[in-house]
């Protein structure tokens, strides 16, 4: 008997529509990865008793393992981005997941092996290489997992991971005596691998016929410049905040400071959630940056005074700024990947690789600031002026949704797809328009009623057999139900015979009516190509493309939510977004549009 985890859904109601976020186990998995980073990269002096690199006249320090690990990590991610398609085929394989965890574990344990001995430097170099490659594999897997969700879920899970990561690091890893904290840190990658393999197995078990649409083609040279340049500037700022806040504040905090710093971590989570909820439908990455960059800029101003601040409440400002900044970058990469169905290997490999290299430069800047900037007019504060200018340039260069859409190449079928859309679109001034409005209003009222009803046991079911026998309703929309959604008198009262055959009609009608899904092998390749043409033309996100495919096959939202492991409200929200982007008003019209696409 498997473990049943309740589904937690966060709803933001904006009156005209609602947005749902699914809180899932990926928030815990990514939090574990962040906690490992805090302990192995930023707190090696306490947890592993590693001596830092000796550098005369510096403020702060770095370790040899950290230096090697970040360089290898960045180069590995950039290589994965360049290989992309080849790397994507092997990344999700079980041996690769376990191998990435094993490399990270061995590299972490090596930090405990030769401290103070003659082989300390070579061992730490090897540890840096292993942790760089292993953590790179795990990060790409987490990026792929996040890119499968919708925008609201990405922000929700990323924000929760901030607080969970700090709690596990500060109250567990940092508190254990040497060498137990290091040993537990080495075991974290295997916990990550277990969660990743569980997600992989659940997708294979629950979604055997969910189509994986190919990533949208994109001009890689233009995207690299438009996306990479602001990431480099943002990486410099992130590295400076990381060196000052994480390296100085967290390891040096006393047990009495932990509750206050925990509040700071929670404030970073709340700040992201409230900003995203306030923005609502406009809450894309560009709007999030516009809202949060001013606060992060204020946090940067505290960098020169961190060593003079005695109050943990003041140092918490830096911690909130860093954690919000780090999470904002993760949301940025996840949003671009899922919104435009870009390869997460390409986006996260390029983005995190550049971020790592630029972040390393930003980390070294405070370390050597006293030697480099002492002859300049503003002394050590000069790098702050450079930092503020870099952040302003980064925000000015940051691409918005329209900029990325202009780089995406939708393919040769887009013109014919749009031509097909004009054939099925309702005519302006048609009396059917009023009928459609009335039906939409009724549907909204029914949806509001459904969302207001108390949660049931079926809502919390997570296994494919959870609702077996409890609901006799067919997951396949009947011809009568589809006819009820017709937008014009010219619409057919029921699907065509060919469409009924696609949906399991004819000889398979009884099986479909009994709740049996259509076998993947029965789906003609033509339907897949038609759906992909529509998804590419209207730039549907990864999840929206999957939902549209089930709608085109005639399935209802209750069946879609089970197949994609999402809540009913989230499924209906995706359906509304699909109808809005494709400019249709019902499932019947969407099916007619798919049928009209000429390949």
N, C-alpha and C positions, 0 to 999 in steps of 0.2 A: 504494500500500500504506500503510495507516494505521499510526500509532504504537500499539503494544501496551504498555499499562501493567500491571504485575502487580498483582493484587488482594492487599491486605494485610489480614488479619483478626486481631484481638486477641480471645482467648478468656479468659473468667473462669469457672472451674469452681467451683460452690458445692455439689457433691455431688449434690443433688437435681436440679439443672438448671444449664445453662451459658448465659452471655450473650456475645454476639458484637458486636464493634464493627468497622465497615468504615472503614478509613483511605483517604480518597479525595483527589482533586486539589482539592476545595473547601478543604482546610486550607491549601494553598499559595496559592490565590486570596485567601482572607480574610487570610492573613499578609501578602500584598502590600498589601492595603488598610490594614492596621494599620501597616505600615512607612511608607506614604505619609503617614498621619496623624502619626506620630512626626516625620517630616522637615518637613512643611509647616505643621503646627499648633504643634509644640513646639520645633523646632530651626531656626527661620527665621534666627536671628542668625548661626549658623555656616554653614549650607548656602546661604542666600539673602542673607546680610549685610543683613537688614532691621533697622532701628532700632526698638526697642520704644517704646510710648507712654510719655512722660515723666510720672511721677506723684510728686509730692513726698512724702517720708516713707513710702515703701512698701518692702516686702520682696518681691522678685521683680518680674516684669513680664509684660505681655501686649502683643501686637501688634494694630494696627488690623485687619489682615486676619483674624486669629484671632477677634477680637470680632465682626466682621461675619459671618464664615463660620459661626460657631456659631449665631448668632441666625437667619440664613437657613436653615441646616440644620435647626434645631429646628422652625421654622415650616413648612418644606416637608414634613417628616415628619408633623406634626400635620394638615396639610391633606390629605396622602395618606391618613392614617388616616380622616379624615372622609369623603373621597370613596370610599375602599375599592373597591367593586365596579367603579366606572368606571375607577379607576386600575389595577386588576388586569388589565383587558382590554388595556391599552396597554403595561404595564410590560415584558412579556417580548418585545415586538416588537423585531426586530433594529435598526431605526433608533433606538429609544429607548436600547438598550444602548450603541450606538456614540455616540449624542448625549451620554449621561451621561459617558462617558469623554472625549469631546472637550471638554465644558465644564470638566471637572476639569483636563484637560491645559492648556487655554488659561489658566484661572485661575492655575494653578501657574506657568506661564511669565511671567505678568504680574508676579509677585513679583520677577523679575529685570530688569524693563524700566525702572523709573523710581525706583530707589533713590537718594535724595539730591536729586532734581530737584524742580522746582516742582509737578509733577503726581503726586508720590509718594502723597499721601493719596487723591486720586480714583482713581488706578490700583489702589491696595490695596483700596479699597472695592469696585470692580468685581471684583477678584480674589476677594474674600471672597464676593460674591454668586454668582459662577460656581462656585467650589469648594463652596460650601454646597449648591447645587442638584445639581451633578454627583455629589458624594460621597453625597448623599442617595439618588439613583437607584441608585448602585452598592451602597449598604448594604442597600436594600430587596431588591435582587436576591440578595445573599448571604444575607439572612435567609430568603428564599423557598427558596434552595438547601438551607440547613441544615434547614429545617422539613420537608423531604422524607425525612430520615433518621430512624432510630430513636434512642431516648434514649442508648444506649451510644455510638453513632456520633457523636452531637452532642457529647458530652463529649470523646471521643477526638480528633476533628478540631479542636475548639476549643482543647484543651490543646496539641496539637502546633503550632497556629498561633501560640501565644504565643512559643515559642522561635524558630521560623522568622522571625517578624517582627523580633525583636530582632537576630538574627544578620544579616539583610539590612540593617537600618538601621545597626547599629553598625559592621559590618565592610565595608560597601560605601558606602552613601549618606553617612554621616558622615565617611568617610575621603577621599572624592574632593574635589579642590580646587575652589574657586569658578571657574566656574559649572557645572561638570560634574555635581556632586551634585544641583543644582537641575534640570538638564536630564533626568537619569535619573529623578528623582522625578516629573517631568511625564509621562514615558513609562509609568510604572507603571499608570495607569488603562487604557491600551490593552491591557496584558498581562492585567489583570483582565477586560476585555471579551472578549478572546480565549478565556479559560477559560470564562466564562459562556456564550458562544455555542457553544463546544464541548459543554458540558453540555446546552444546549438542543437542539443538533443530534443528540446521542447519544440523548436521550430520544425525539426524533421518529423516529429511525431504528430504535431497538430496541423501543420501546413504542408502536407505532401503535394498539394496541387496549387500552392500559391506561386504565381509566376514571379521570377526575378527579372524585371525589365532591365535591359542593358543600360549602362550609364549614358547620359546625353553626351554626344560629341561636343568638343569644345576646342577652341583655338588655344593650345597650351602655351604658346609664346606670349600671347596677349594676356592670358589669365595669370601666368607667372609674374609678369611685370605689374599688372593691375592689382593683384592680390598680394604678391610678395613684398613689394616696396613698403606699404604701410605696416606689414607684419615685422619687418626689420626695425623700423623706428619704434614700434610698440614693444618689441623684444628688448631693446635697450632700456626703456623705462621699467619694464618688468624685472629685468636683471638687477637694476639698482635697488628697487623696492625689496626684491628677494634677498639680496645681500644684507641689507640693513635690518629688515623686519624678521625674516625667518631665521637667519644665522645669528643675529644678536639678541632678539627678543625671546624667541621660544626656548632655545637651549639655556639661556641665562635666567629664565623666570623661576621664581621660587614657588613652592606649593601653595603659598598664600595668594599668589598672583593668578593661579589657574582659573578660578571662577570668573575673574574679570576678563581674562583673555578668552575664556569660553563664551562669555557674553559678546565679545568682539567677533568671534567666529560666527555666532548665531546672527549677529547684526549684518554680517556680510551676506548670509543666506537670505535674511528678511529683506535686505536692500534690493537684491536681485529679483526676488519674487514680487515685491510690491511694485518695482519699476515695470516688470513685464506685465503684471496685471493692470497697472494704470494705463499702459500703452495699448493694451488690448490687441485689436486686429492690426494695429500699426507697429506692434512690438517686434519688428525685425531687428537684425543685428545693428543696423545703422542707427535706429532709434535708441537702442539700448546704449550704444556708445555715446550718443549725443547727450543722454541723460546722466550717465555715470562718469564720463571722463572729467567733468568739473570736480566731482568729489575726489577722484583719484589724484587729480592735480593738486588739490589742497593737501592730501595725504603726503605727496612728494615733498612738500615744503617742510615737513617735519624731519626729513632725513638728516640734515646737518646737526640737529639738536637731540638725536636719539640717545647719545651717550650722556647728555646733561639732564635728561628727564628722569626724575625720581618717581613720578607717579605712573603706575601701570595703566591708569585711565588715559594718559596722554599717549603712551606707546601703543595703546589699542587702536588709535586712529591709523597708525601705519599698518597694523595687522589687518584691519578691515579693508584698507585701501588695497593691500597686496592680494588678499584672498578674493576680493571682488574683481580685481584686475585679472587674476589667473583664471577664475571661473568664466569671466566675460570672454576671454580668448577661446576657451573650450566651447562655449556656446556659439561663438562666431564660426569656428570650423565646422561644428556639427550642423548648424543652420544652413550654411552654404551647401554642404554635401547633401542633406536631405531635401532642401527646397528645390534644387535643380537636378536632382538625381545624378550628381557627380560621383565618381569613384571615391569612397572615403580613404582608400589607400593613397590616391593622388593628392587629395585635399589635406589630409592629416600628415602625410609624409612631407609634403612641401611646406605646409604651415608650421607644424611643430619642429621640423628640421631647421628652418630659418629662425624660428623663435628660440630654439636652443642655442644656435650660434650667436645670435644677437644678444640673447640673455646672458651668455657667458661674458661677452664684452661689457655688458652693463654691470655684471657682478664684479668684474675686475676693476671697473672705474672707481668705486669708492675705496677699494683696497689700495690703489696707487694714486689716489687724488692728491695726497699731501705732497708727493714728489713731482707730480706733473703740473698741478694748477697753482702752486704757491707763488709763481712769478707773474701770474695773470692778475688783471685789475680787481676781480672779485674773489681772489684766493680760491679756497676749496669750494666756495659757492658757485664757481663758474660752471661746474658740471651740472648744477641744478638749472641754471639758465639754459644750457644746451639741452637738458632733458625736457624742459617745458616747451622749447621750440620744436624738439623732435616729436613730442606728443601732439602739438598743434598741426605739424606737417602730416603726421600719420592720420589724424582725423580728417584733414582736408583731402587726403588721397584715398581714404577708405572707400571701397566700392559699395554702392547701394544695390538694391535688387535690380533696378533697370540697367545698371552697368554690367552686371553679370549676365543678365538676359541678352544683352547685345553681343556678348562673346560666345554664347551658346549657339551652335549650329543645329537647327532642328531637322535638316534633311530634306530630300527632294519631294517628300510626300506632303509637305505642309500646305502648299497651294491647293492641291486636290482635296485635302482634308477640310480646309476652310471653305472650298467650293461646296463640298458636301454639307457643311454646316448651314450654308445659306438655303439649301433645299429643304431642310427640316425645321428651320427657325420660324417661329410664329410671325405672321404678318402684322405690322404696326396698324393699329386701329381695328383689328379683327375682334369681333365680340368674344372670341375665345380668350382674348387677353384678360377680360374681366373675370371670366370663369377661372383662368389660371390664378389670378390674384386671390380669388375667393378660396380656391383649393390650397394655395400656399398659406393663407391666413389660417385655414382650418388645420393644415398640417402643423403650423407653428403652435397653435393652441394645443393640439394633441401632443406635440413634443414637450411643451411646457408641463403639461399634466403628467407625462411619463417621467420627466426629470424631477418633478416634485414628489412622486410617490416614494414611500419608504423603501429602503434597500431590502432585498430578499436574499434568501440563501443562494438562489440561482445567480444573483449578481456577483457573488463572491466566488463562484466556482472558477477553478483554474485548470482543471483537468479536462481532457476531451470527453470523459465519461461522466462528468459531474452532473450534467442535465439529462443523461440518457433516461428515457422513459418518463421524464417529468413534463415534457412539452411535446405534444403530438402535432404542433403546428409545422407545416412544411417549410423548409428553408427556401424553397423555390417559389417565387411569385407566380401565382396562377394567371392565366390569360385574363380572367375577370378583374383581378387586382391591377394588372398592368393597364387594362382598358380604363379603369377608374382614374388613372393618372394622365390620360391623354390630354393634350393641350389644345387640340383643334379638331373640328368635326371631320377633317380629312384623315385623322390618325386612325389606323386600323383598330378594331375593337379587340383584337387578340394578335399575338405574334404570328409571323409567317410560319409555314410548315418547316422551312429550313431552320428558322430560329428555334422552333420547338424541338427540332432534332438536336440542335446544339445544346439545348437546355435539358435534354433527357426526355423529350416528349416522345409520342408514338409508343413504341414498345416499352420504353423506359419511364413512361409517365407515372405509372403506379409506384415505381421505386422512388422517383423524385417526390411524389406526394407523400410517401411514407417517411420522408426525411433523409433519404440516401443522397449523398452528394454525387455530382457528375464526375466520373473517373477522369483523371487528367489525360489519359490516352485518348478519350473520346472527343476532346476539344480539338477542333481543326486548327492548323497553324495559321489559317487565314484570320481567325478571330484575334489571335495574339498579335499579328501584324497590324490589324486595324486598330486595336486598342493602343498599341505602342505608337502608331502614327498620331493618334489623338493626343496621347500623353506628351509626345515630343512637341507637337504643334502648339499646345496650350501650356507647356512647361509645368505639367503636373508634378508634384513632389513624389518621392518614392512611395510613401504610404497612400497618397491619393491615386496613384497609378494602380496599385494593388486593389484598392476599393473599387475603382472604376471597372476593372476586369471582372469582378464578381457581379457588379451591377449589370454589365453588358451580357452576362450569362443568365440574368434574370433572378439572382438571389436577393433575398431581403436583408435588411440591416441586422436582424437577429442572427442570421447565419454568418454574415460577414464578421461580426464582432467575435464569434466563436473561432472562426478560422484564423483571424489576425490577432487574437488575444488582446482585444481592446474592449472598452466598456461600450454600452449602447449609446450613451451620449456622445462619446468620441466618434463612433461610427457615423452617427447622424451629422455631426459637425463636418466630418470629411465629405459626406455626401453633399451637404450644402455648398462647401467650397468647390467641389467638382462641378456642380450645376452652375455656379456663378462664373467660374473660369471658362467653361465650355459654352456658356450662354444657352443652357437648356433649363427646363423647369420640372422635369419628371424623369423617372426611370424609363418610361416608354419612349420619350423623345430621345434620350441618350442611346437607347438600343437602335432606334431608327437612324441616328447619326452614325453609329458604328457600322450598321449594314450599308450605309450609303458611301462609305469610304472606299475608293477604288485603289487597288494596289497595282 
